[in-house]
Amino acid sequence: MLKRKCKITFISHGETVYTQENRISDSEKYPPLTENGQEEIEKVCEYLKVRGVKNDKIFTSPATRCIQTVKPIAKMFRQDFEVVDNLHIRKCGTLNGKTFEAVAKQYSDDFPTIANIDVEGCELLVDFNERVHKEVMKLVGENKNSRLIVVTYPMIIQSVVAQVLKVSPEDQFRILIKTGSLTQVSFFDDWSSLIYADVKPL
């Protein structure tokens, strides 16, 4: 019988103005959730209640938008949460503040993956994926036989799903993770299984 090491329910932070504008940003302090983003997380909380999702610990990425997202979830479960500083968004260097449309025009051969774009201060996608994998596996290793909730960015969840399904960095953009959505992964000794992805409570 297969014995699961850990199960993680990843929750994407709610909508921000940058989500609406399709704007790239690695800022941790801005932007906050929009009113619609707050409503998305209310629906996530209701979904967690109705589905009876169990958890032992709650973790979050450090950005304001993630902290705003995790607070009502932690309140619902009557639990504290822990910030994982190294589970931050991909550093985008000189692409910071640009829209995806602007990047598409500037790097048409690489868009929309921007996997191979190497600009000043930008974290290569392969390095980003390696960092995400290391941090997630650290959580798994330190929380064996546990059920976790991890509130983070759509891009980080996309990276996790890509690694579970062995999707190449060049095709990683094909995995859509929306704001205010849930993705669940079970981790075993030498492999992991995607239970569901990008579930958006209505």
BADREN-367592 format. One line per 5 residues: number of its first residue (from 1); for each residue y, x, z of C-alpha. Coordinates in nm, 4 decimals, m for minus. Each point is the difference from the previous one (the first is absolute). Example, Ala and Ser with C-alpha at 12.3 -4.5 7.8 and 13.67 -1.06 7.14 Angstrom:
BEGIN
1 = m0.4500:1.2300:0.7800 | 0.3440:0.1370:m0.0660
! end
This chain:
BEGIN
1 = 0.0000:0.0000:0.0000 | 0.3467:0.1271:m0.0918 | 0.2190:0.0675:0.2984 | 0.3729:m0.0355:m0.0521 | 0.2179:0.2674:0.1593
6 = 0.3254:m0.1897:m0.0180 | 0.1648:m0.2973:m0.1697 | 0.3684:0.0063:m0.0906 | 0.2142:m0.2938:m0.1041 | 0.2979:0.1478:m0.1836
11 = 0.3110:m0.2182:m0.0035 | 0.2809:0.0703:m0.2441 | 0.3513:m0.0251:0.1401 | 0.2118:m0.2978:m0.1011 | 0.2434:m0.0193:m0.2891
16 = 0.3233:0.2061:m0.0017 | 0.2968:0.0059:m0.2370 | m0.1555:0.3062:m0.1641 | m0.3109:m0.2067:m0.0701 | 0.2176:m0.2518:m0.1835
21 = 0.1793:0.2745:m0.1924 | m0.3166:0.2021:m0.0806 | 0.1747:0.2995:0.1505 | m0.1647:0.3245:0.1115 | 0.0851:0.1255:0.3481
26 = m0.1531:0.2217:0.2651 | 0.2557:m0.0975:0.2644 | m0.1519:m0.0858:0.3372 | 0.3069:m0.1789:0.1398 | 0.0985:m0.2171:m0.2964
31 = m0.0468:m0.2656:m0.1249 | m0.1092:m0.2533:0.2635 | m0.1979:m0.3133:m0.0796 | 0.1719:m0.2808:m0.1852 | m0.0173:m0.3577:0.1249
36 = m0.2835:m0.0577:m0.2462 | m0.1728:0.3131:0.1337 | 0.0134:m0.1403:0.3522 | m0.1489:m0.3262:m0.1265 | m0.2799:0.1958:m0.1693
41 = m0.0954:0.1554:0.3332 | 0.0092:m0.3385:0.1739 | m0.2582:m0.1125:m0.2542 | m0.2047:0.3168:0.0623 | m0.0043:m0.0791:0.3736
46 = m0.1131:m0.3556:m0.0705 | m0.2726:0.1323:m0.2317 | m0.1248:0.2412:0.2673 | m0.0186:m0.2888:0.2490 | m0.1788:m0.2393:m0.2325
51 = m0.2470:0.2612:m0.1220 | m0.0643:0.1225:0.3531 | 0.0526:0.3641:m0.0998 | m0.1018:0.2201:0.2926 | 0.1514:0.3360:0.0829
56 = m0.0143:0.2643:0.2689 | 0.3141:0.2005:m0.0824 | 0.3115:m0.0347:m0.2126 | 0.1667:0.2866:m0.1877 | 0.3043:0.0172:m0.2232
61 = 0.1851:0.2311:m0.2359 | 0.3387:0.1164:0.1365 | 0.2524:m0.1751:m0.2287 | 0.2301:m0.2755:0.1249 | m0.1589:m0.2486:m0.2414
66 = m0.3448:0.0771:0.1438 | 0.1171:m0.0205:0.3616 | 0.1627:m0.3373:m0.0741 | m0.3297:m0.1131:m0.1517 | m0.2273:0.1199:0.2797
71 = 0.1999:m0.1455:0.2909 | m0.0875:m0.3699:m0.0545 | m0.3614:0.0962:m0.0741 | m0.0269:0.1988:0.3232 | 0.1697:m0.2830:0.1904
76 = m0.2513:m0.2499:m0.1362 | m0.2910:0.2176:0.1154 | 0.1796:0.0861:0.3262 | m0.0582:0.3670:m0.0685 | 0.2070:0.3146:m0.0298
81 = 0.0135:0.1964:m0.3230 | 0.0026:0.3713:m0.0794 | 0.2147:0.1679:m0.2660 | m0.1829:0.2437:m0.2306 | 0.2802:0.2341:m0.1080
86 = m0.1923:0.1734:m0.2781 | m0.0895:m0.3313:m0.1660 | 0.3418:m0.0040:m0.1643 | 0.0924:m0.1005:m0.3525 | m0.0355:0.2415:m0.2920
91 = 0.2984:0.2344:m0.0177 | 0.1798:m0.0635:m0.3282 | 0.2628:0.2745:m0.0062 | 0.2588:m0.0421:m0.2753 | m0.1590:m0.3310:m0.1027
96 = 0.1267:m0.1475:0.3271 | 0.2122:m0.3093:m0.0532 | m0.0910:m0.0445:m0.3668 | m0.1576:m0.3139:m0.1389 | m0.3400:0.0141:m0.1672
101 = 0.1769:m0.1066:m0.3191 | 0.2263:0.3052:0.0154 | m0.2960:0.2280:0.0650 | m0.1848:m0.1595:m0.2913 | 0.2819:0.0940:m0.2349
106 = 0.0247:0.3540:0.1337 | m0.3744:0.0720:0.0167 | m0.1407:m0.2342:m0.2634 | m0.3137:0.2107:m0.0566 | m0.0970:m0.0148:0.3670
111 = 0.1091:m0.3513:0.0901 | m0.1146:m0.2139:0.1727 | m0.2315:0.2262:0.1990 | 0.2573:0.2802:0.0630 | m0.3131:0.1844:0.1096
116 = 0.0896:0.3150:m0.1921 | 0.3759:0.0027:0.0508 | 0.0959:0.3173:0.1813 | 0.3658:m0.0177:0.1050 | 0.1807:0.1682:0.2839
121 = m0.1095:m0.1322:0.3390 | m0.2617:m0.2364:m0.1448 | m0.3440:m0.0088:0.1618 | m0.2648:0.0233:m0.2706 | m0.2238:m0.3058:m0.0091
126 = m0.3125:0.2106:0.0552 | 0.1585:0.1507:0.3133 | 0.1129:m0.3435:0.1173 | m0.3533:m0.1380:m0.0431 | m0.1466:0.2943:0.1896
131 = 0.2435:m0.0536:0.2894 | m0.0720:m0.3733:0.0149 | m0.3760:0.0597:m0.0054 | 0.0266:0.2586:0.2785 | 0.2056:m0.2309:0.2235
136 = m0.2223:m0.3038:m0.0585 | m0.3178:0.1988:0.0666 | 0.1599:0.1370:0.3163 | 0.0545:m0.3588:0.1180 | m0.3614:m0.0818:m0.0869
141 = m0.1298:0.3069:0.1842 | 0.2057:m0.0669:0.3115 | m0.0868:m0.3709:0.0118 | m0.3719:m0.0240:m0.0639 | m0.1580:m0.3441:0.0332
146 = 0.3479:m0.1536:m0.0015 | 0.1891:m0.2556:m0.2058 | 0.3515:0.1120:m0.0805 | 0.3123:m0.1502:m0.1495 | 0.2216:0.2461:m0.1889
151 = 0.3414:m0.1157:m0.1185 | 0.1278:0.2192:m0.2819 | 0.1450:0.0219:m0.3504 | m0.1508:m0.1539:m0.3153 | m0.0264:0.3484:m0.1532
156 = m0.2094:0.1293:0.2890 | m0.2357:m0.2982:m0.0206 | m0.0217:0.0555:m0.3750 | m0.1004:0.3608:0.0692 | m0.2704:m0.1080:0.2471
161 = m0.1473:m0.2527:m0.2449 | 0.0076:0.2571:m0.2813 | m0.1973:0.2441:0.2128 | m0.2529:m0.2625:0.1067 | m0.0589:m0.1093:m0.3605
166 = 0.0323:0.3554:m0.1388 | 0.2882:m0.0926:m0.2297 | 0.1770:0.2997:m0.1553 | 0.3622:0.0772:0.0932 | 0.0986:m0.0733:m0.3596
171 = m0.1371:m0.3546:0.0298 | 0.0967:m0.0586:0.3618 | 0.3049:m0.2077:m0.0998 | m0.2387:m0.2702:m0.1287 | m0.0810:m0.0945:0.3605
176 = 0.2607:m0.2580:0.0965 | 0.0892:m0.0311:0.3671 | 0.2783:m0.2476:0.0736 | 0.2234:m0.0147:0.3058 | m0.1289:m0.2202:0.2812
181 = m0.3627:0.0339:m0.1116 | m0.3248:0.0987:0.1714 | m0.2707:0.2440:m0.1090 | m0.3166:0.0709:0.1979 | m0.2287:0.3036:m0.0203
186 = m0.3200:0.0833:0.1903 | m0.0743:0.3677:0.0579 | m0.3520:0.1377:0.0347 | m0.1283:0.3562:0.0496 | 0.0351:0.1268:m0.3563
191 = 0.1576:m0.2871:m0.1872 | 0.2252:m0.3020:0.0316 | 0.0006:m0.3550:m0.1317 | 0.2890:m0.2189:m0.1122 | m0.0404:m0.3435:0.1605
196 = 0.3096:m0.1584:m0.1555 | 0.3341:0.1186:m0.1420 | 0.3522:m0.1385:m0.0447 | m0.0685:m0.3332:0.1704 | 0.3360:m0.1763:0.0135
201 = 0.0094:m0.2905:0.2480 | 0.1624:m0.3081:m0.1549
! end
